[in-house]
Amino acid sequence: MSLPTDERSKPEIAGKDAGGSAASDRAKLEEVAWTRWAENSEPKHISFPAHGSSVVTCLLISHGRIISASDDHSIRVYSLSTGEQLLQLQGHEGGVWALAASRDTLVSGSTDRTVRVWDLKTGKCTHIFGGHTSTIRCLEIVKPEWVDVEDANGAVRKEKWPKRALIVSGSRDHSLRVWTLPRPHEPEYRSYNPDGGEESPEACNTDENPYHRVHLEGHEHAIRALAARGRTLVSGSYDSTVRIWDIITGGEPKWVLKGHTQKGTLLPTPYFSQLIHNFTVIVYSVVLDLGRNQACSGSMDGTVRVWDLRTGDCRHTLTGHTSLVGLLGLSPSHLVSAAADSTLRIWDPDSGELQCTLAAHTGAITCFQHDEFKVLSGSNGNLKMWNIRDGTVVRDLLTGTKDVWQVVFEGRWCVAASDRQHTTVLDIWDFGVDSEDFLKDMPSDEEASKDLDEEGDEGAHKIKKVIEAQVDHR
């Protein structure tokens, strides 16, 4: 399908949280990428088996690597350009359910209750953080960035937070933890020895871990989703609430946001509707929109709620989905929700107005990613590419599969993980041409997110003490 290239197909990039010229450059390159994606009807495509027949729980593209995690306890690293397996990271004693990467550092969370840090150059596990007492379901790396900070008098100024990169992890133990992201030259640390001894991850004393910063407690049930930027963290839970935290000071949440409620019409019979009414409503997904001072949450009640970070009020309740909203995504101009009702909906993040509905799948949406121009979405049976502006299907990238578990894209590349006749398969599509690579000039956020002077940073001080102690023992 050939798409129009007039101005109507080129969305204006909202500047509210664009991050200046770097975001503008990225938007221009995204537009170049969109032209290639839309016009290249036969992209290069390779496909190969991965993880046996196990489910792929996480999928990343990072610095020319594909990183996949599975419920088979392993993490695998592949070349983005060739599909060659570069590393297999072994060590977790349970399924891996959360991943985040920064350059040559990978962070993972597992049902074995540990957060682990890996060197992607060597494949070595350099750190094991214990403390959680149940499955780690979600985590993020939070990099330093300039954010607006309001003082007690209402004056707003720019500050860079956090002072150095952090890890935030959320667990089924009802809590969240904040850790300092180790640098390559800093001491390795293992909260316990997984190869021997009686100590277990939950028995670890986090006070002895120089990388542990804050333990956030207050949720009454498992953490299902989190999003963090600057010093702000939003979490969604099985307790039906959304909570807003300060990851630097810790303590009590700034806001406990209540409003998601069960709709009896979600289940087909009066018996089950009455039964489910007595259960809490799970908040499945959250996104954080610092530029607009808001957070968004998707829930089992079929709604998306937009919350004001300043007041804790609900700005908008977005309705239309008829089943649980399991996935949310945010770009400068679009909020996208995906639900078990087989549709995706595109919303205006400012007004909450519905822009279009993507309705061509026949099963629950299992994964998606979007930018200012396109949406890639997976369901049982197929992987589709959509024009985000008008909601039309550009093409099907996969058909006839049993399940599409994950999809990610960056620049010219798209990667998906799916089940083909009980075999797990990774597919790579390259929408570029040999003579160009429109990913190479993509602006990097590494420079903008460099750590600041850490004088007075308590977490950094703890790590320095460990380094000094090691020097004294030499």
C-alpha positions as CSV (number, residue, x, y, z in Angstrom):
1,M,0.0,0.0,0.0
2,S,1.4,3.4,-1.0
3,L,0.8,6.2,1.5
4,P,0.3,9.9,0.7
5,T,3.3,12.1,1.3
6,D,1.5,15.4,1.5
7,E,1.5,17.5,4.6
8,R,-1.6,15.8,6.0
9,S,0.4,12.6,6.6
10,K,3.1,14.5,8.6
11,P,2.1,15.1,12.2
12,E,3.3,18.2,13.9
13,I,5.5,17.3,16.8
14,A,4.3,18.7,20.1
15,G,6.9,20.6,22.0
16,K,5.7,20.1,25.5
17,D,8.1,17.3,26.5
18,A,10.3,17.2,23.4
19,G,13.6,18.0,25.1
20,G,14.6,20.7,22.6
21,S,16.6,20.3,19.5
22,A,17.6,16.7,20.1
23,A,13.9,15.8,20.1
24,S,13.4,17.9,17.0
25,D,16.2,16.1,15.2
26,R,14.8,12.7,16.3
27,A,11.4,13.6,15.0
28,K,12.9,14.5,11.6
29,L,14.7,11.2,11.5
30,E,11.6,9.4,12.5
31,E,9.9,11.0,9.5
32,V,12.6,9.7,7.2
33,A,12.3,6.3,8.8
34,W,8.5,6.4,8.2
35,T,9.0,7.1,4.5
36,R,11.2,4.1,4.2
37,W,8.8,1.9,6.2
38,A,5.8,3.0,4.2
39,E,7.4,2.7,0.8
40,N,9.6,-0.3,1.2
41,S,7.2,-3.2,0.4
42,E,10.0,-5.8,0.5
43,P,12.2,-5.1,3.5
44,K,15.1,-7.5,4.2
45,H,13.8,-10.2,6.6
46,I,15.4,-12.9,8.5
47,S,13.9,-15.3,11.0
48,F,15.4,-17.8,13.4
49,P,14.5,-20.0,16.4
50,A,15.2,-18.7,20.0
51,H,14.5,-19.9,23.5
52,G,13.2,-23.3,22.4
53,S,9.5,-23.3,22.9
54,S,9.5,-20.8,25.9
55,V,7.6,-17.5,26.0
56,V,9.6,-14.4,25.3
57,T,8.7,-12.1,28.2
58,C,10.9,-9.1,27.3
59,L,12.5,-7.8,24.1
60,L,14.8,-4.8,23.6
61,I,16.9,-3.2,20.8
62,S,20.0,-1.5,22.3
63,H,23.2,-0.3,20.6
64,G,23.0,-2.8,17.7
65,R,21.9,-5.6,19.9
66,I,18.6,-7.6,20.3
67,I,18.2,-8.6,23.9
68,S,15.5,-11.1,24.7
69,A,14.4,-12.6,28.0
70,S,12.2,-15.7,28.6
71,D,10.4,-17.8,31.2
72,D,13.2,-20.4,30.5
73,H,15.3,-18.4,33.0
74,S,17.7,-17.1,30.3
75,I,18.6,-13.9,28.6
76,R,20.0,-14.0,25.1
77,V,21.8,-11.3,23.1
78,Y,21.8,-11.3,19.3
79,S,23.3,-9.2,16.5
80,L,20.6,-6.8,15.2
81,S,22.1,-6.9,11.6
82,T,22.7,-10.7,11.3
83,G,20.7,-12.4,14.0
84,E,23.8,-14.2,15.3
85,Q,23.6,-15.1,18.9
86,L,26.4,-13.2,20.7
87,L,25.7,-14.1,24.4
88,Q,23.5,-16.2,26.6
89,L,23.2,-14.8,30.1
90,Q,22.6,-17.6,32.7
91,G,22.2,-17.2,36.4
92,H,18.6,-16.3,37.2
93,E,16.8,-19.2,39.0
94,G,13.4,-18.3,37.6
95,G,11.7,-16.7,34.7
96,V,12.9,-13.2,33.7
97,W,10.1,-10.7,33.6
98,A,11.8,-7.3,33.4
99,L,14.7,-5.8,31.4
100,A,16.3,-2.4,30.9
101,A,19.6,-1.5,29.2
102,S,22.0,1.4,29.2
103,R,25.0,1.2,26.8
104,D,26.9,-2.0,27.9
105,T,24.9,-2.5,31.1
106,L,21.8,-4.7,31.3
107,V,19.5,-4.9,34.3
108,S,17.1,-7.8,34.8
109,G,14.4,-8.8,37.3
110,S,13.0,-12.3,37.8
111,T,10.7,-14.6,39.7
112,D,13.8,-15.6,41.7
113,R,13.3,-12.3,43.5
114,T,16.6,-10.7,42.5
115,V,17.7,-7.8,40.4
116,R,20.8,-8.6,38.5
117,V,23.2,-6.4,36.6
118,W,25.2,-7.7,33.6
119,D,28.1,-6.6,31.5
120,L,27.0,-6.9,27.9
121,K,30.6,-6.9,26.6
122,T,31.5,-10.1,28.5
123,G,28.1,-11.6,29.5
124,K,29.2,-11.6,33.2
125,C,26.7,-11.0,36.0
126,T,28.4,-8.3,38.1
127,H,25.8,-7.6,40.7
128,I,23.0,-9.5,42.5
129,F,20.6,-7.4,44.5
130,G,18.3,-9.2,47.0
131,G,15.6,-7.6,49.2
132,H,12.4,-8.2,47.4
133,T,10.4,-11.2,48.8
134,S,8.5,-12.1,45.6
135,T,8.7,-11.9,41.8
136,I,10.1,-8.7,40.3
137,R,7.5,-7.8,37.7
138,C,8.8,-4.5,36.3
139,L,11.8,-2.2,36.4
140,E,13.3,0.8,34.7
141,I,16.6,2.6,34.5
142,V,16.1,6.3,35.4
143,K,18.7,8.6,33.8
144,P,19.5,12.2,34.8
145,E,17.5,14.8,32.9
146,W,16.5,18.4,33.4
147,V,13.1,18.7,35.0
148,D,10.9,21.4,36.4
149,V,10.9,21.6,40.2
150,E,8.4,23.7,42.1
151,D,9.5,25.2,45.5
152,A,7.2,25.9,48.5
153,N,6.5,29.4,47.1
154,G,5.3,28.1,43.8
155,A,8.4,29.2,41.8
156,V,9.5,26.7,39.2
157,R,13.2,26.2,38.3
158,K,15.1,23.7,36.2
159,E,17.1,21.0,38.1
160,K,18.7,17.8,36.9
161,W,17.5,14.7,38.5
162,P,18.5,12.1,39.5
163,K,22.1,13.1,40.1
164,R,23.2,9.7,38.7
165,A,21.4,6.9,37.0
166,L,19.1,4.7,39.2
167,I,17.2,1.5,38.9
168,V,13.6,1.3,40.1
169,S,12.1,-2.2,40.6
170,G,8.5,-3.2,41.4
171,S,7.5,-6.5,42.9
172,R,4.6,-8.8,43.8
173,D,5.7,-8.2,47.4
174,H,3.7,-5.0,47.2
175,S,6.7,-2.7,47.3
176,L,9.2,-0.8,45.1
177,R,12.9,-0.4,45.6
178,V,15.4,2.2,44.2
179,W,19.0,1.2,43.6
180,T,22.0,3.1,42.2
181,L,22.9,1.8,38.7
182,P,26.5,0.5,39.1
183,R,29.1,1.9,36.8
184,P,31.6,-0.4,35.0
185,H,34.5,0.6,37.3
186,E,32.6,0.3,40.6
187,P,32.9,-2.7,42.9
188,E,30.9,-5.9,42.1
189,Y,28.3,-6.7,44.8
190,R,26.3,-9.8,45.4
191,S,23.7,-9.8,48.2
192,Y,24.0,-13.5,48.6
193,N,25.8,-16.4,47.0
194,P,23.4,-18.3,44.7
195,D,25.8,-21.2,44.4
196,G,25.9,-22.1,48.0
197,G,24.9,-21.2,51.5
198,E,21.5,-21.0,53.2
199,E,20.9,-17.3,52.6
200,S,18.1,-16.5,50.2
201,P,17.3,-13.2,48.3
202,E,14.6,-12.1,50.7
203,A,16.8,-12.6,53.7
204,C,19.4,-10.1,52.5
205,N,20.0,-7.0,54.6
206,T,19.7,-4.1,52.1
207,D,21.3,-1.8,54.7
208,E,24.5,-3.6,53.8
209,N,24.1,-3.0,50.1
210,P,25.8,0.2,49.1
211,Y,23.7,0.3,45.9
212,H,20.4,0.2,47.7
213,R,18.7,3.6,48.2
214,V,15.0,3.6,49.0
215,H,12.3,1.1,49.9
216,L,8.8,2.3,48.9
217,E,6.0,0.7,50.8
218,G,2.2,1.4,50.8
219,H,0.6,-0.6,48.1
220,E,-1.7,-3.3,49.5
221,H,-1.2,-5.8,46.7
222,A,1.3,-6.7,43.9
223,I,2.9,-4.0,41.7
224,R,2.0,-4.5,38.1
225,A,3.5,-1.5,36.3
226,L,5.8,1.5,36.9
227,A,7.2,4.5,35.0
228,A,9.8,6.9,36.3
229,R,11.6,10.1,35.1
230,G,13.5,12.7,36.9
231,R,12.6,12.2,40.6
232,T,9.0,11.1,39.9
233,L,7.7,7.6,40.0
234,V,4.2,6.3,39.1
235,S,3.2,2.8,40.1
236,G,0.1,0.7,39.3
237,S,-1.0,-2.2,41.4
238,Y,-3.4,-5.1,41.9
239,D,-4.9,-3.0,44.7
240,S,-6.6,-0.8,42.0
241,T,-4.6,2.4,42.9
242,V,-2.0,4.5,41.2
243,R,0.6,6.0,43.4
244,I,3.0,8.9,42.8
245,W,6.4,8.8,44.6
246,D,9.5,10.9,45.0
247,I,12.3,8.4,44.3
248,I,15.0,10.6,45.9
249,T,13.4,11.2,49.3
250,G,11.3,8.1,49.5
251,G,8.8,7.9,52.3
252,E,5.0,8.1,51.8
253,P,3.6,8.5,48.3
254,K,2.8,12.1,47.2
255,W,-0.6,10.9,45.9
256,V,-2.7,7.8,46.2
257,L,-5.0,8.0,43.1
258,K,-8.3,6.1,43.3
259,G,-10.9,5.9,40.7
260,H,-10.6,2.7,38.6
261,T,-13.7,0.6,39.4
262,Q,-15.0,-2.7,38.1
263,K,-17.7,-2.6,35.4
264,G,-20.1,-5.5,35.7
265,T,-20.6,-5.7,31.9
266,L,-17.0,-6.9,31.3
267,L,-17.9,-10.5,31.9
268,P,-20.7,-12.3,30.0
269,T,-22.9,-13.8,32.7
270,P,-24.5,-12.3,35.8
271,Y,-22.9,-14.9,38.0
272,F,-19.3,-14.0,37.0
273,S,-20.2,-10.3,37.0
274,Q,-21.3,-10.6,40.6
275,L,-18.3,-12.7,41.5
276,I,-15.8,-10.3,40.0
277,H,-17.4,-7.4,41.8
278,N,-15.9,-8.5,45.0
279,F,-12.3,-8.5,43.6
280,T,-10.0,-5.5,43.3
281,V,-9.5,-4.0,39.9
282,I,-5.9,-4.4,38.6
283,V,-4.1,-1.3,37.2
284,Y,-2.2,-3.0,34.4
285,S,-0.3,-0.1,32.8
286,V,1.0,3.4,33.5
287,V,2.9,6.1,31.6
288,L,4.4,9.3,32.9
289,D,4.1,12.6,31.0
290,L,6.2,15.1,32.9
291,G,5.9,17.7,30.2
292,R,2.2,18.0,30.8
293,N,2.5,17.2,34.5
294,Q,0.3,14.2,34.2
295,A,0.3,10.4,34.5
296,C,-2.0,7.9,32.7
297,S,-3.2,4.5,33.8
298,G,-5.0,1.7,32.1
299,S,-7.1,-0.8,34.1
300,M,-9.2,-3.9,34.2
301,D,-12.2,-1.7,34.2
302,G,-11.7,-0.8,30.5
303,T,-10.8,2.8,31.1
304,V,-7.8,5.0,30.8
305,R,-7.4,7.7,33.4
306,V,-5.3,10.9,33.1
307,W,-4.1,12.2,36.5
308,D,-2.8,15.7,37.4
309,L,0.6,15.3,39.1
310,R,0.2,18.7,40.9
311,T,-3.2,18.1,42.5
312,G,-3.8,14.4,42.3
313,D,-7.1,15.0,40.5
314,C,-8.4,12.9,37.5
315,R,-8.2,15.2,34.5
316,H,-9.9,12.8,32.0
317,T,-11.5,9.4,32.0
318,L,-11.1,7.9,28.6
319,T,-13.8,5.4,27.7
320,G,-14.5,3.2,24.7
321,H,-12.6,0.0,25.3
322,T,-14.9,-2.9,26.3
323,S,-12.3,-4.9,28.2
324,L,-9.1,-4.6,30.2
325,V,-6.5,-2.0,29.0
326,G,-3.3,-3.9,29.4
327,L,-0.8,-1.6,27.5
328,L,-0.2,2.1,27.3
329,G,2.3,4.1,25.2
330,L,3.1,7.8,25.0
331,S,4.8,9.9,22.3
332,P,4.9,13.7,22.1
333,S,1.6,13.9,20.2
334,H,-0.2,10.6,20.9
335,L,-1.3,8.5,23.9
336,V,-2.0,4.9,22.7
337,S,-4.0,2.3,24.6
338,A,-4.3,-1.4,23.7
339,A,-6.9,-3.7,25.2
340,A,-8.2,-7.3,25.3
341,D,-11.1,-6.1,23.2
342,S,-8.7,-6.5,20.1
343,T,-8.5,-2.7,19.5
344,L,-6.0,0.1,20.0
345,R,-7.1,3.7,20.5
346,I,-5.2,6.8,19.8
347,W,-5.9,9.8,22.1
348,D,-4.9,13.4,22.3
349,P,-2.8,13.6,25.5
350,D,-3.9,17.2,26.2
351,S,-7.6,17.0,25.7
352,G,-8.3,13.3,26.1
353,E,-10.1,13.4,22.7
354,L,-10.2,10.1,20.8
355,Q,-8.3,10.6,17.5
356,C,-8.9,7.2,15.9
357,T,-9.5,3.5,16.7
358,L,-7.4,0.7,15.2
359,A,-9.7,-2.2,14.7
360,A,-8.5,-5.1,12.5
361,H,-7.1,-7.6,15.0
362,T,-9.3,-10.5,16.1
363,G,-7.8,-11.2,19.5
364,A,-6.4,-9.4,22.5
365,I,-3.5,-7.0,21.8
366,T,-0.4,-8.6,23.3
367,C,2.2,-6.0,22.4
368,F,2.7,-2.7,20.6
369,Q,5.1,0.2,20.0
370,H,4.4,3.5,18.4
371,D,6.0,6.8,17.4
372,E,4.7,10.0,15.8
373,F,4.0,8.2,12.5
374,K,3.3,4.5,13.0
375,V,2.0,1.8,15.3
376,L,3.2,-1.8,15.3
377,S,0.8,-4.2,17.1
378,G,0.7,-7.9,17.8
379,S,-2.2,-10.2,18.6
380,N,-2.8,-13.9,18.3
381,G,-2.2,-14.7,14.6
382,N,-0.6,-11.5,13.2
383,L,1.6,-8.4,13.5
384,K,0.3,-5.3,11.9
385,M,1.7,-1.9,10.9
386,W,-0.7,1.1,11.1
387,N,-0.6,4.7,10.0
388,I,-1.2,6.5,13.3
389,R,-2.7,9.5,11.7
390,D,-5.7,7.9,10.0
391,G,-5.8,4.5,11.6
392,T,-5.4,2.5,8.4
393,V,-3.4,-0.7,8.1
394,V,-0.3,-0.3,6.1
395,R,0.6,-4.0,6.0
396,D,0.8,-7.2,7.9
397,L,4.3,-8.2,8.8
398,L,3.3,-11.6,10.2
399,T,0.3,-13.7,9.6
400,G,-0.7,-17.2,10.6
401,T,1.3,-17.3,13.8
402,K,-0.1,-18.7,17.1
403,D,0.9,-15.8,19.3
404,V,2.9,-12.6,18.8
405,W,4.5,-12.0,22.2
406,Q,6.7,-8.9,21.7
407,V,7.5,-6.3,19.1
408,V,10.1,-3.5,19.2
409,F,11.4,-1.1,16.5
410,E,14.2,1.5,16.2
411,G,15.2,3.5,13.2
412,R,15.3,1.1,10.2
413,W,14.9,-2.1,12.3
414,C,11.9,-4.0,13.6
415,V,12.1,-7.2,15.8
416,A,9.3,-9.5,16.9
417,A,9.0,-12.6,19.0
418,S,6.3,-15.1,18.3
419,D,5.2,-18.8,18.6
420,R,5.3,-20.8,15.3
421,Q,4.0,-24.3,15.7
422,H,5.2,-24.5,19.3
423,T,8.7,-23.1,18.4
424,T,9.7,-19.6,19.6
425,V,10.9,-17.5,16.6
426,L,12.6,-14.1,16.3
427,D,12.0,-12.1,13.1
428,I,14.1,-9.1,12.1
429,W,13.0,-6.6,9.3
430,D,15.4,-4.1,7.9
431,F,13.6,-1.2,6.1
432,G,16.8,0.6,5.1
433,V,18.9,0.2,2.0
434,D,22.6,-0.8,1.8
435,S,23.8,2.7,1.0
436,E,22.3,4.4,4.0
437,D,21.6,3.9,7.6
438,F,19.1,6.5,8.9
439,L,19.7,5.2,12.5
440,K,23.3,6.3,12.7
441,D,22.5,10.0,13.1
442,M,19.7,9.4,15.6
443,P,20.5,11.8,18.5
444,S,21.7,10.1,21.6
445,D,20.5,10.9,25.1
446,E,23.7,9.6,26.7
447,E,25.3,13.1,26.8
448,A,22.2,14.8,28.2
449,S,21.8,12.0,30.9
450,K,25.4,12.1,32.2
451,D,25.7,11.9,35.9
452,L,26.2,15.2,37.8
453,D,28.6,16.2,40.5
454,E,27.7,13.8,43.3
455,E,28.7,15.9,46.3
456,G,26.0,15.4,48.9
457,D,24.5,12.4,47.1
458,E,24.1,9.8,49.8
459,G,23.9,6.8,47.5
460,A,27.2,7.8,45.7
461,H,28.8,8.4,49.1
462,K,28.0,4.8,50.2
463,I,29.6,3.4,47.1
464,K,32.7,5.6,47.5
465,K,33.2,4.2,51.0
466,V,33.2,0.7,49.6
467,I,35.8,1.6,47.0
468,E,38.0,3.3,49.7
469,A,37.7,0.3,51.9
470,Q,38.9,-2.0,49.1
471,V,41.9,0.3,48.4
472,D,42.8,0.2,52.2
473,H,42.9,-3.6,52.1
474,R,45.3,-3.8,49.2
